[in-house]
Amino acid sequence: MNVENFYKQFCTESFDERGVLSSYESIYPESFNFAYDVVDKIAEMEPDRRAMVWCNVAGEERVFTFSDMMRYSNKVANYFVDKGVKKGDMVMLILKRHYQFWFAVLALHKIGAVGVPGTNLLMTKDYEYRFDAAGVKHIVCTSEGEVTARVEEACTKYTGLVNKFVVKGARDGWLDFDSDLEGYADTFTRMPTAAEDPMLLYFTSGTTGMPKMVFHDHSYPLAHIITAKYWHNVDPNGLHLTVSETGWMKSMWGKLYGQWLIGTAVFVYDFDKFVPGDLLAVISKHKVTSFCAPPTIYRFFIKENTENFDFSSVKYATTAGEALNPEVYNRFMELTGLHLMEAFGQTETTVLTLNLVGTTPKPGSMGKPSPLYNVDLVDEDGQSVPPGEVGEIVIRVPAGKKQNGLFGGYFKDPELTKTVWYDGMYHTGDTAWKDEDGFFWYVGRTDDIIKSSGYRIGPFEIESVLMEHPAVLECAVTGAPDPDRGTVVKATVVLTQSYSPGDALKKELQDYVKKQTAPYKYPRILEFVPELPKTISGKIKRADIRKG
């Protein structure tokens, strides 16, 4: 077996007459552990195979092989165990895009401790909530910014932290991760873990209520074979970049599991502020071969004009995280010749719908259901809806069967779990419709659907139209109460610098929507604001807009 075929021991797959993946099922032993059974095994097979290329805005660069990853994760595992980290302990990781994240998360896998990644944008109250809700015992975080200060402030109320590790600089009261590490052995005796033991816990960034805690077990990485091979289309000898900070689940989709199962090196650009030209420059310099980013990044690339950079190394481009406007798809293809292959998934899942390798996408569609899941669209009674009708996206799971890649429920909250897991289905809370060819088209969250005068109106279509107008920088479409219609469409708009709010512009935008889509969908209320309320992850807080 060579590294390029290594992943095949963990799945069964079949293909249709076009060579497109048609069925897939994960296979794994009861003791499966990604750190031991993938990273360490590849390190034994090809110790010098490149695993990661890392660079930062200061110009520093490092290349890590699979052998390096094995050795460093062993050193960290020894370090953590020596400091009292035990199997099952909750360990928070606030490490931005530092390469130490990969050392630490693999070490936690080896110990059987639970990684709790988070973004460096968290505030003191966020730490307080997360520490208490998950029962966090240890934290590893960056010295950069206000992170350590906020953690210390949170610890005036939360007293459960046993260890505070700091990366990239010493700090009083903290263990110096980088310097301490040098004193530990780079071999580590395998500790017993089970495939269904908890491995990761993520706090979701919902628009209402407190963040929910999503658990995934050690079998979870195997569901990302589809992510890397059949969506990202990674080259086993290439270099893949997914734009995501390690505090978000997207980093697990594109910066670790699937890519390394295929033997592909991941590219990590360690930055804080996104500068389109800088990112394009490092992509060109390091010859990135496959690339994934949310549509927002592509919009900035288009404005930057990729013709000024050598983008030729990138052979495949994918997108997820928010719905893709056809305008962005078409313009990016004009500039690069690349089709943006969209997909959809959640923190609770892996890729649910995607444009599979070997298929031709429809601009704006999030593709077809992944062969891993039994995805359906259902009405409020749980009945499948026909093509053309909007329904909630669900995953049907036979009773008693474990679905690889799908979370089992919300941590410590069985009542909340019951609101999404019932009638043999996991209810995503997202809605879509499918066309006659089976392509899914995103509509919105179930609580974002606008019902006006008997119509069901999804906000995304209207937002897409408004975003095409040169006056609109950002917008959010919601429902607003109306005495005659019950609910009417409201657009909350942030203008570009060259435009000023006024009644004339308001009418111009309303007329623009009327001409581009069904007239009943136009925003009867249009409000100009300096900025939109957003979650930490950048998602628009529609609930706050509705309250306003």
TORDREN-902432 format. One record per residue (C-alpha): residue number from 1; x, y negated, z. Coordinates in steps of 0.02 Angstrom, whole numbers, plus 50000, padded with zeros to 5 digits. Example, Ala and Ser with C-alpha at 12.3 -4.5 7.8 and 13.67 -1.06 7.14 Angstrom:
REM TORDREN-902432
- resi,px,py,pz
- 1,50615,50225,50390
- 2,50684,50053,50357
This chain:
REM TORDREN-902432
- resi,px,py,pz
- 1,50000,50000,50000
- 2,50064,49826,49958
- 3,50011,49663,50039
- 4,49898,49613,49895
- 5,49793,49770,49923
- 6,49809,49765,50112
- 7,49633,49697,50140
- 8,49551,49847,50054
- 9,49570,49958,50206
- 10,49445,49846,50296
- 11,49301,49848,50173
- 12,49205,49937,50037
- 13,49158,49835,49886
- 14,49082,49857,49714
- 15,49062,49746,49561
- 16,48936,49719,49422
- 17,48970,49737,49237
- 18,49047,49562,49232
- 19,49170,49604,49370
- 20,49076,49496,49496
- 21,49064,49558,49676
- 22,48893,49640,49701
- 23,48907,49732,49867
- 24,49021,49721,50017
- 25,49033,49800,50189
- 26,49165,49780,50323
- 27,49255,49932,50395
- 28,49360,49923,50552
- 29,49418,50031,50699
- 30,49345,50004,50872
- 31,49508,49924,50926
- 32,49527,49804,50780
- 33,49624,49646,50823
- 34,49674,49523,50686
- 35,49838,49472,50769
- 36,49902,49650,50788
- 37,49820,49735,50640
- 38,49842,49602,50508
- 39,49977,49475,50553
- 40,50096,49598,50636
- 41,50066,49732,50504
- 42,50103,49614,50360
- 43,50257,49556,50456
- 44,50315,49737,50460
- 45,50278,49764,50275
- 46,50350,49601,50208
- 47,50434,49504,50349
- 48,50489,49364,50234
- 49,50319,49336,50153
- 50,50269,49155,50171
- 51,50123,49129,50291
- 52,50117,48940,50312
- 53,50190,48782,50239
- 54,50171,48639,50363
- 55,50212,48455,50345
- 56,50161,48293,50427
- 57,50148,48109,50387
- 58,50321,48079,50461
- 59,50396,48187,50324
- 60,50439,48337,50433
- 61,50418,48505,50348
- 62,50423,48686,50408
- 63,50393,48852,50323
- 64,50337,49001,50428
- 65,50342,49182,50371
- 66,50229,49319,50437
- 67,50378,49378,50539
- 68,50390,49205,50616
- 69,50206,49208,50659
- 70,50224,49378,50742
- 71,50374,49322,50845
- 72,50304,49154,50899
- 73,50134,49227,50944
- 74,50224,49359,51048
- 75,50324,49225,51139
- 76,50166,49126,51176
- 77,50074,49283,51233
- 78,50215,49320,51356
- 79,50212,49138,51413
- 80,50024,49136,51438
- 81,50022,49301,51532
- 82,50163,49240,51644
- 83,50059,49086,51687
- 84,49906,49189,51730
- 85,49804,49191,51570
- 86,49700,49351,51572
- 87,49587,49447,51456
- 88,49418,49362,51446
- 89,49482,49192,51506
- 90,49414,49040,51415
- 91,49559,48940,51342
- 92,49524,48773,51258
- 93,49635,48722,51112
- 94,49645,48538,51062
- 95,49789,48544,50939
- 96,49737,48442,50787
- 97,49837,48510,50639
- 98,49994,48555,50737
- 99,50072,48722,50690
- 100,50071,48769,50875
- 101,49884,48803,50855
- 102,49921,48959,50754
- 103,50048,49022,50882
- 104,49923,48995,51023
- 105,49766,49066,50944
- 106,49855,49225,50888
- 107,49928,49244,51063
- 108,49754,49230,51138
- 109,49693,49364,51018
- 110,49833,49478,51077
- 111,49792,49450,51260
- 112,49605,49466,51233
- 113,49573,49290,51300
- 114,49441,49183,51215
- 115,49496,49034,51110
- 116,49386,48880,51126
- 117,49445,48759,50989
- 118,49393,48578,50998
- 119,49428,48415,50910
- 120,49541,48280,50979
- 121,49396,48158,50955
- 122,49309,48225,51112
- 123,49279,48099,51250
- 124,49288,48126,51438
- 125,49104,48170,51455
- 126,49124,48297,51314
- 127,49264,48385,51408
- 128,49163,48385,51567
- 129,49016,48468,51480
- 130,49122,48596,51386
- 131,49230,48642,51536
- 132,49078,48673,51644
- 133,48968,48756,51512
- 134,49100,48882,51455
- 135,49194,48901,51619
- 136,49359,48847,51540
- 137,49511,48906,51641
- 138,49656,48842,51536
- 139,49685,48707,51406
- 140,49820,48683,51274
- 141,49818,48512,51196
- 142,49917,48382,51102
- 143,50009,48242,51189
- 144,49957,48123,51051
- 145,49821,47995,51077
- 146,49710,47991,51230
- 147,49680,48178,51243
- 148,49778,48217,51401
- 149,49711,48061,51488
- 150,49532,48111,51449
- 151,49562,48289,51509
- 152,49636,48223,51672
- 153,49487,48108,51695
- 154,49368,48254,51666
- 155,49463,48355,51796
- 156,49413,48231,51930
- 157,49242,48313,51917
- 158,49286,48486,51850
- 159,49402,48585,51963
- 160,49407,48750,51869
- 161,49564,48723,51763
- 162,49708,48836,51815
- 163,49836,48778,51685
- 164,49858,48625,51575
- 165,49982,48653,51432
- 166,50040,48507,51325
- 167,50115,48514,51150
- 168,50231,48388,51066
- 169,50294,48299,51222
- 170,50311,48321,51411
- 171,50188,48246,51535
- 172,50183,48247,51725
- 173,50065,48380,51792
- 174,50066,48477,51629
- 175,50163,48630,51572
- 176,50278,48587,51426
- 177,50225,48715,51294
- 178,50366,48683,51170
- 179,50515,48683,51288
- 180,50449,48821,51402
- 181,50423,48937,51254
- 182,50608,48959,51219
- 183,50632,49061,51376
- 184,50512,49201,51328
- 185,50540,49362,51231
- 186,50478,49377,51052
- 187,50413,49554,51075
- 188,50249,49595,51159
- 189,50171,49762,51207
- 190,49998,49782,51132
- 191,49860,49751,51258
- 192,49695,49846,51242
- 193,49557,49747,51157
- 194,49400,49802,51067
- 195,49330,49742,50902
- 196,49170,49687,50988
- 197,49257,49593,51129
- 198,49231,49404,51124
- 199,49369,49315,51028
- 200,49311,49137,50989
- 201,49187,49015,51062
- 202,49136,48859,50967
- 203,49024,48716,51020
- 204,48910,48670,50877
- 205,48889,48488,50827
- 206,48701,48479,50821
- 207,48603,48319,50793
- 208,48487,48349,50942
- 209,48516,48417,51116
- 210,48680,48468,51196
- 211,48803,48569,51093
- 212,48767,48756,51086
- 213,48900,48887,51122
- 214,48929,49011,50980
- 215,49026,49171,51012
- 216,49116,49277,50883
- 217,49204,49441,50916
- 218,49366,49518,50850
- 219,49279,49590,50696
- 220,49233,49416,50636
- 221,49392,49384,50532
- 222,49350,49527,50413
- 223,49193,49439,50351
- 224,49310,49305,50283
- 225,49383,49420,50152
- 226,49238,49361,50046
- 227,49276,49180,50092
- 228,49456,49188,50033
- 229,49452,49312,49890
- 230,49281,49287,49812
- 231,49246,49104,49850
- 232,49414,49014,49872
- 233,49490,49132,49742
- 234,49658,49122,49828
- 235,49817,49182,49743
- 236,49909,49308,49854
- 237,50071,49226,49800
- 238,50000,49050,49801
- 239,49965,48913,49928
- 240,49791,48872,49991
- 241,49734,48709,50071
- 242,49570,48688,50162
- 243,49548,48512,50231
- 244,49497,48537,50411
- 245,49561,48496,50583
- 246,49582,48650,50695
- 247,49443,48592,50809
- 248,49312,48642,50681
- 249,49257,48816,50628
- 250,49301,48770,50448
- 251,49484,48792,50493
- 252,49450,48976,50530
- 253,49365,48990,50360
- 254,49509,48915,50264
- 255,49667,48905,50367
- 256,49687,49078,50442
- 257,49584,49237,50430
- 258,49533,49271,50251
- 259,49687,49193,50174
- 260,49808,49297,50277
- 261,49707,49456,50249
- 262,49738,49428,50064
- 263,49921,49385,50097
- 264,49905,49204,50043
- 265,50005,49065,50125
- 266,49905,48920,50199
- 267,49957,48739,50177
- 268,49937,48623,50327
- 269,49956,48436,50313
- 270,49962,48363,50488
- 271,49879,48191,50480
- 272,49758,48088,50582
- 273,49690,47960,50459
- 274,49635,48025,50290
- 275,49721,47929,50150
- 276,49668,47998,49980
- 277,49830,47953,49892
- 278,49938,48032,50027
- 279,49841,48195,50022
- 280,49850,48200,49832
- 281,50037,48170,49842
- 282,50072,48318,49958
- 283,49959,48430,49854
- 284,50065,48386,49703
- 285,50232,48400,49793
- 286,50199,48571,49872
- 287,50107,48644,49722
- 288,49947,48692,49809
- 289,49857,48823,49703
- 290,49682,48826,49779
- 291,49591,48688,49871
- 292,49435,48671,49977
- 293,49360,48513,50051
- 294,49190,48435,50088
- 295,49110,48331,49950
- 296,49161,48171,50039
- 297,49345,48209,50004
- 298,49310,48234,49820
- 299,49216,48069,49814
- 300,49371,47982,49880
- 301,49481,48076,49756
- 302,49372,48017,49614
- 303,49386,47836,49673
- 304,49575,47857,49692
- 305,49583,47929,49516
- 306,49670,48097,49511
- 307,49746,48050,49342
- 308,49880,47956,49440
- 309,49939,48119,49521
- 310,49996,48289,49464
- 311,49846,48397,49512
- 312,49893,48531,49386
- 313,49951,48659,49517
- 314,49772,48674,49582
- 315,49686,48813,49486
- 316,49529,48828,49590
- 317,49425,48705,49691
- 318,49284,48739,49814
- 319,49172,48636,49927
- 320,49058,48654,50078
- 321,49009,48562,50236
- 322,48875,48454,50158
- 323,48768,48463,50002
- 324,48859,48422,49840
- 325,48792,48283,49730
- 326,48791,48330,49545
- 327,48870,48161,49508
- 328,49025,48211,49609
- 329,49031,48382,49526
- 330,49024,48310,49351
- 331,49149,48171,49379
- 332,49276,48285,49462
- 333,49263,48407,49318
- 334,49293,48266,49194
- 335,49451,48216,49287
- 336,49525,48388,49322
- 337,49435,48517,49215
- 338,49391,48611,49375
- 339,49216,48669,49421
- 340,49178,48637,49604
- 341,49116,48803,49674
- 342,48998,48762,49816
- 343,48953,48873,49964
- 344,48847,48862,50121
- 345,48867,48932,50295
- 346,48860,48889,50479
- 347,48963,48900,50638
- 348,48853,49050,50680
- 349,48896,49139,50517
- 350,49024,49152,50379
- 351,48979,49108,50198
- 352,48793,49139,50172
- 353,48772,49079,49994
- 354,48910,49044,49869
- 355,48959,49029,49689
- 356,49059,49189,49673
- 357,49220,49203,49575
- 358,49176,49251,49397
- 359,49010,49157,49393
- 360,48964,48989,49316
- 361,48897,48865,49444
- 362,48748,48753,49424
- 363,48797,48577,49480
- 364,48718,48542,49649
- 365,48672,48723,49686
- 366,48751,48812,49834
- 367,48752,48974,49737
- 368,48676,49143,49773
- 369,48671,49249,49933
- 370,48833,49330,49989
- 371,48836,49518,49962
- 372,48882,49534,50147
- 373,48710,49474,50207
- 374,48527,49505,50170
- 375,48481,49321,50144
- 376,48301,49269,50114
- 377,48191,49115,50107
- 378,48035,49124,50215
- 379,47885,49018,50259
- 380,47825,48973,50433
- 381,47748,49146,50451
- 382,47910,49235,50407
- 383,47850,49287,50234
- 384,47964,49277,50083
- 385,47927,49129,49969
- 386,47928,49138,49778
- 387,48051,49046,49666
- 388,48024,48859,49666
- 389,47950,48853,49841
- 390,48045,48784,49990
- 391,48080,48905,50131
- 392,48193,48925,50282
- 393,48357,49016,50252
- 394,48362,49174,50358
- 395,48468,49330,50374
- 396,48371,49492,50392
- 397,48457,49615,50508
- 398,48385,49790,50540
- 399,48350,49826,50722
- 400,48498,49901,50813
- 401,48623,49856,50676
- 402,48771,49742,50705
- 403,48800,49620,50562
- 404,48983,49581,50535
- 405,49016,49394,50527
- 406,48855,49346,50615
- 407,48855,49287,50796
- 408,48756,49387,50922
- 409,48677,49243,51015
- 410,48714,49084,51110
- 411,48828,49105,51261
- 412,48737,49101,51428
- 413,48574,49048,51345
- 414,48457,49193,51301
- 415,48308,49076,51288
- 416,48392,48969,51158
- 417,48446,49126,51066
- 418,48264,49180,51055
- 419,48222,49021,50961
- 420,48332,49076,50815
- 421,48335,49266,50831
- 422,48162,49343,50811
- 423,48061,49457,50698
- 424,48220,49545,50641
- 425,48292,49385,50571
- 426,48419,49252,50614
- 427,48338,49085,50573
- 428,48466,48958,50514
- 429,48354,48805,50531
- 430,48407,48753,50355
- 431,48290,48752,50207
- 432,48315,48780,50022
- 433,48225,48839,49867
- 434,48285,48958,49734
- 435,48263,48948,49548
- 436,48215,49087,49427
- 437,48398,49137,49411
- 438,48417,49161,49598
- 439,48521,49005,49631
- 440,48487,48920,49799
- 441,48464,48731,49810
- 442,48483,48646,49978
- 443,48338,48542,50043
- 444,48377,48498,50225
- 445,48358,48548,50405
- 446,48186,48610,50454
- 447,48165,48458,50565
- 448,48223,48343,50425
- 449,48086,48391,50302
- 450,47973,48243,50267
- 451,47789,48284,50246
- 452,47702,48136,50167
- 453,47528,48132,50090
- 454,47533,48321,50069
- 455,47706,48322,49992
- 456,47858,48410,50067
- 457,48005,48296,50032
- 458,48186,48343,50062
- 459,48301,48197,50106
- 460,48451,48258,50007
- 461,48378,48229,49834
- 462,48335,48048,49876
- 463,48505,48020,49957
- 464,48589,48088,49802
- 465,48498,47964,49692
- 466,48536,47817,49806
- 467,48720,47865,49814
- 468,48731,47844,49625
- 469,48690,47659,49642
- 470,48848,47550,49656
- 471,48774,47453,49803
- 472,48762,47606,49916
- 473,48911,47662,50018
- 474,48815,47780,50133
- 475,48633,47819,50165
- 476,48517,47929,50265
- 477,48338,47970,50220
- 478,48213,48012,50356
- 479,48027,48007,50387
- 480,47943,47860,50472
- 481,47766,47853,50544
- 482,47634,47769,50436
- 483,47449,47738,50481
- 484,47387,47785,50308
- 485,47503,47923,50247
- 486,47553,47994,50415
- 487,47734,47988,50365
- 488,47827,47891,50232
- 489,48004,47901,50165
- 490,48129,47785,50248
- 491,48305,47751,50183
- 492,48437,47681,50301
- 493,48575,47608,50193
- 494,48754,47549,50218
- 495,48805,47434,50076
- 496,48971,47422,49984
- 497,49072,47265,50015
- 498,49020,47177,49855
- 499,48833,47180,49896
- 500,48730,47087,50025
- 501,48563,47140,50100
- 502,48405,47055,50039
- 503,48229,47085,49975
- 504,48285,47082,49793
- 505,48413,47219,49822
- 506,48287,47319,49923
- 507,48164,47317,49778
- 508,48303,47358,49655
- 509,48349,47514,49754
- 510,48168,47568,49773
- 511,48138,47548,49586
- 512,48300,47642,49551
- 513,48238,47792,49649
- 514,48069,47787,49562
- 515,48154,47798,49394
- 516,48270,47939,49443
- 517,48149,48056,49531
- 518,47964,48083,49565
- 519,47887,47914,49614
- 520,47807,47983,49773
- 521,47981,48012,49842
- 522,48039,47832,49838
- 523,48080,47751,50006
- 524,47934,47639,50054
- 525,48041,47578,50199
- 526,48221,47528,50163
- 527,48333,47462,50301
- 528,48510,47394,50285
- 529,48630,47433,50428
- 530,48817,47405,50455
- 531,48847,47590,50494
- 532,48755,47754,50520
- 533,48752,47846,50687
- 534,48855,48005,50675
- 535,48909,48156,50776
- 536,49092,48185,50818
- 537,49106,48295,50664
- 538,49041,48155,50553
- 539,48865,48222,50526
- 540,48729,48091,50519
- 541,48618,48086,50674
- 542,48450,48083,50588
- 543,48363,48104,50755
- 544,48436,47938,50814
- 545,48379,47853,50654
- 546,48204,47924,50675
- 547,48197,47860,50854
- 548,48252,47687,50794
